[in-house]
Amino acid sequence: MPEALTPQVIAYLLVFARVGSMLMVMPVLGDEQVPARVRLIMALAICFVILPVIMLNLPPTPATATALLGQLVSEILLGIALGGGARIMFNALSVAGSVIALQSGLASASILDPSLGGQTVVVARFMGMIGMIMILATNTHHLLLAALVRSYSLFAPAPLPAGDFAMMAIRLVSQCFALGIQISAPFLLYGLLFNVGLGLMARLAPTMQVFFIAQPLSILLSFMLLLVLIGTMMTVFIDRYADALRPILGG
């Protein structure tokens, strides 16, 4: 019952509901590679630090257990929505990696991706690992952590605005696919030129077995192109990633 808990404990529970659920689904800090115990300790520590800052934004102490349960469920859903928005945009790297693998002939080379909970192509997993390193190296994860505090000014503890978050999810999914295609655009052009050249070679030299050299040549050229462009591709990703998340997370 709420009367058996002090207002400070109830406030801590409400903050932990949002922070903990957001940390469990957001990229990097919420990945499966990070042990659940570490994520739990991190969520408890962050709640302890930010509670004095956002105390004034918290609602009055609920009078009944039903009201407290409703606020906890609303905070959990809000944390999942905010962390899920960051996760959706991060999956642009999976989209780009899948397109690159398809154009380079590596679509059949798959590996388990714990962040997606299933199999993914090796190129997508490789780009996802670089993306996590870029987020940490450029301090973009500070944007996500600072958003935990700013979210209490942007989204006060109240019933979840389902319609607004549905529109946000639709917009983020479209931006995710658009960003993935933009990152992999050089490989789309490469695939078009390579296949056109392969068709011309087959027409000019009908006796040449072009398909015996097409696959290894495609993989070699794709690796060389990826080596040249990976820095630019990841720079574009981290810039667009931060720009897409700032309006959502109150940045």
C-alpha positions in Angstrom: 0.0 0.0 0.0 1.3 3.6 -0.7 0.7 4.6 2.9 3.2 2.0 4.0 5.9 3.6 1.8 7.6 7.0 2.2 7.2 9.6 -0.6 10.9 9.2 -1.3 10.6 5.5 -1.9 7.6 5.9 -4.1 9.5 8.6 -6.1 12.5 6.3 -6.5 10.3 3.5 -7.7 8.7 5.7 -10.3 12.0 7.0 -11.5 13.5 3.4 -11.6 10.5 2.2 -13.7 11.3 4.7 -16.5 15.1 4.6 -16.3 15.3 0.8 -15.9 13.0 0.0 -18.8 14.8 2.5 -21.0 18.2 1.1 -20.2 17.0 -2.5 -20.9 16.1 -1.7 -24.6 18.4 1.2 -25.6 21.4 0.4 -27.8 24.9 -0.2 -26.4 24.0 -0.1 -22.7 20.9 -2.3 -23.3 22.6 -4.9 -25.5 22.6 -8.5 -24.6 26.4 -8.4 -24.4 26.0 -6.3 -21.2 25.0 -8.6 -18.3 21.6 -8.0 -16.9 23.1 -7.6 -13.4 25.3 -4.8 -14.7 22.4 -3.0 -16.3 20.4 -3.3 -13.1 23.2 -1.8 -11.0 23.6 0.9 -13.6 19.9 1.7 -13.5 19.8 1.8 -9.7 22.8 4.1 -9.6 21.4 6.5 -12.3 18.1 6.7 -10.4 19.9 7.6 -7.2 21.8 10.4 -9.0 19.0 12.0 -11.0 16.2 11.7 -8.3 17.1 15.0 -6.6 17.2 16.8 -10.0 13.8 15.7 -11.2 12.0 15.6 -7.8 9.9 18.7 -8.6 8.7 17.2 -11.9 7.2 14.1 -10.2 3.5 13.9 -9.5 2.0 13.8 -5.9 2.2 10.6 -4.0 -0.6 8.2 -5.2 -3.3 7.8 -2.6 -4.1 4.1 -3.5 -2.2 1.0 -4.6 -4.2 1.0 -7.9 -3.0 4.6 -8.7 0.6 3.7 -7.9 0.4 0.6 -10.1 -1.0 2.6 -12.9 1.8 5.2 -12.7 4.4 2.4 -12.6 3.0 0.8 -15.7 2.8 4.2 -17.5 6.5 4.9 -16.6 7.6 1.5 -17.8 5.9 1.9 -21.1 7.3 5.4 -21.5 10.8 4.1 -20.8 10.4 1.3 -23.3 9.1 3.8 -25.9 12.1 6.2 -25.4 14.7 3.4 -25.4 13.0 1.7 -28.3 13.1 4.9 -30.4 16.9 4.9 -29.9 17.0 1.2 -30.8 15.0 1.7 -34.0 17.4 4.3 -35.3 20.4 2.1 -34.5 19.0 -0.6 -36.6 19.7 1.5 -39.7 23.1 -0.2 -39.6 21.4 -3.5 -39.9 19.5 -2.3 -43.0 22.7 -0.9 -44.5 24.7 -4.1 -43.8 22.0 -6.3 -45.3 22.0 -4.2 -48.5 25.8 -4.2 -48.7 25.8 -8.0 -48.2 23.3 -8.5 -50.9 25.2 -6.4 -53.4 28.6 -8.0 -52.5 27.5 -11.6 -52.6 27.8 -12.1 -48.8 24.1 -12.5 -48.1 24.5 -16.2 -47.3 27.1 -15.5 -44.6 25.1 -15.1 -41.5 25.9 -15.0 -37.8 23.9 -14.8 -34.5 23.2 -11.2 -33.5 22.1 -11.0 -29.8 20.9 -7.4 -30.2 18.3 -8.6 -32.8 17.6 -11.9 -31.2 18.3 -13.9 -34.4 20.6 -14.5 -37.4 21.9 -11.5 -39.4 24.5 -11.2 -42.1 28.1 -10.8 -41.1 28.4 -7.3 -42.6 25.4 -6.0 -40.6 26.9 -7.4 -37.4 30.3 -5.9 -38.2 28.7 -2.5 -38.8 26.7 -2.8 -35.7 29.8 -3.4 -33.6 31.5 -0.3 -35.2 28.3 1.7 -34.5 28.4 0.8 -30.8 32.1 1.9 -30.7 31.3 5.1 -32.5 28.5 5.9 -30.0 30.9 5.5 -27.1 33.8 7.2 -28.8 31.8 10.3 -29.8 30.0 10.4 -26.4 26.7 10.0 -28.1 25.7 7.8 -25.2 25.8 11.0 -23.1 22.9 12.2 -25.2 20.9 9.2 -24.2 21.8 9.4 -20.5 21.1 13.2 -20.4 17.7 12.5 -22.1 16.7 10.5 -19.0 16.7 13.8 -17.0 15.2 15.9 -19.8 12.5 13.4 -20.5 10.8 14.4 -17.2 10.4 17.9 -18.5 9.3 16.7 -21.9 7.1 13.8 -20.7 5.9 14.4 -17.2 4.7 11.3 -15.3 1.2 10.9 -16.7 -0.8 8.4 -18.9 1.2 7.5 -22.0 0.3 9.6 -25.1 -0.2 6.5 -27.3 -1.1 8.4 -30.4 2.0 10.7 -30.3 4.3 7.7 -29.7 2.7 5.7 -32.5 3.4 8.6 -34.9 7.0 8.8 -33.5 7.5 5.1 -34.1 6.3 5.4 -37.7 8.6 8.4 -38.3 11.6 6.6 -36.8 11.0 3.5 -38.8 10.9 5.5 -42.0 14.0 7.4 -41.0 15.8 4.2 -40.1 15.2 2.6 -43.6 16.0 5.9 -45.3 19.3 6.2 -43.4 20.2 2.6 -44.1 19.7 3.1 -47.8 21.7 6.4 -47.8 24.6 4.7 -46.0 24.6 1.8 -48.4 24.0 3.9 -51.6 27.6 3.5 -52.9 27.2 -0.2 -52.9 23.9 0.0 -54.7 25.7 2.0 -57.4 28.5 -0.5 -57.3 26.2 -3.4 -57.7 24.5 -1.8 -60.7 27.8 -1.0 -62.5 29.3 -4.4 -61.7 26.3 -6.4 -63.0 26.1 -4.2 -66.1 29.8 -4.8 -66.8 29.3 -8.5 -66.2 26.5 -8.6 -68.7 28.6 -6.7 -71.3 31.5 -9.1 -70.8 29.2 -12.0 -71.3 28.0 -10.5 -74.5 31.5 -9.6 -75.8 33.1 -12.9 -74.9 30.4 -15.6 -74.9 33.0 -18.4 -74.5 34.2 -16.9 -71.2 32.7 -18.4 -68.1 32.1 -15.0 -66.4 30.1 -16.5 -63.5 33.2 -18.4 -62.3 35.0 -15.1 -61.7 32.0 -12.9 -60.8 31.6 -14.1 -57.2 35.2 -13.8 -56.0 35.7 -10.6 -57.9 32.5 -9.1 -56.5 33.6 -10.0 -52.9 37.1 -8.6 -53.4 35.9 -5.3 -54.9 33.2 -5.0 -52.2 35.8 -5.4 -49.5 38.0 -2.8 -51.1 35.1 -0.4 -51.4 34.1 -1.0 -47.8 37.7 -0.3 -46.7 37.6 3.0 -48.4 34.1 4.2 -47.4 33.6 2.7 -43.9 34.9 5.9 -42.2 32.6 8.2 -44.1 29.6 5.8 -43.8 29.9 5.6 -40.0 30.4 9.4 -39.7 27.2 10.0 -41.6 25.4 7.4 -39.4 26.5 9.0 -36.1 25.5 12.5 -37.2 22.1 11.4 -38.5 21.6 9.2 -35.5 22.1 12.1 -33.0 20.0 14.5 -35.1 17.1 12.0 -35.2 17.1 11.4 -31.5 17.5 14.9 -30.2 13.8 16.0 -30.8 12.6 12.7 -29.3 14.8 12.8 -26.2 14.5 16.4 -25.5 17.9 17.4 -26.7 
